[in-house]
Amino acid sequence: MNMTPWKLLPLPLALLLGGCATSGTRSHEPQGANSPAAWLARARVVELGHPFAPDMPVFPGGVRLSAKVMGTVEHDGYYIRQLEIGEHTGTHVDAPAHFAAGSAPVDKLPPEALMGPAAVVDVTAQVAANPDYEVSPGDIEAWERKHGALQPQHLVLIRTGWAARWPDEQRYRNTDASGVMHFPGLSAAASRLLRQRQVRGIGIDTLSTDPGPSTTFEQHKDFLTGGGYHIENLADLSMLPPTGAFIVVSPLPVKDGSGAPARVFAFLPPGD
Ligand SMILES: [Zn+2]
């Protein structure tokens, strides 16, 4: 197998195709069945975000989506609404500026940073035993032992299984009698390890990358200050393989935004 031509591709596409080429080509332009377009055409695309609706769970103090009808086809000739929404409502991206003053707002996240190969870390078993489970460096290192070292292009997606509680806000926040929320997240130590690996972003299928009981948001401070971004409130990740999917994150490029609602797509390897 001659992989050399792939090195000439833009990096994300080279990674996208790295495990998929079955034969080499002497051309500098990938052709035929091995071309990026052919891979994309055969890939299954799945949505990793939730639909946006007024009943979506929000973080305490968050702004719920509201949609006011401003015109209807029957009365105005066209249907149009006015939306109100928080920057962190629904499936959304946290930009570095969310916790690091003066760093990149969401509109300054470059497109190439918003896509990359997925590293899916499955902690559903740990979370089933402990809703406050904090992803540890050991969880990340276990993934690396099985699948290889994390690369700077990776998007690390934490699958906790919590998306099954969406959109039931009571079960999703899981607040106890003293007002403390209980849902899984990442430990600060795991965040530091991922920052050292220079991965582009961290996504999770819960209300926050910090665990529910956190009041100091150490993981947010660590990873966003390091220039990375988060994707929160991801939907069910069970269809993703641990490695081999390619992710495209598409937040609204709101000028100076601390974050923004996003659609998130996964391209699954052909045959999966
Ligand atoms: Zn957020």
Residues whose N, C-alpha, C, O or C-beta is under 5 A from the ligand:
A	BS01	ZN	H88 D94 E232
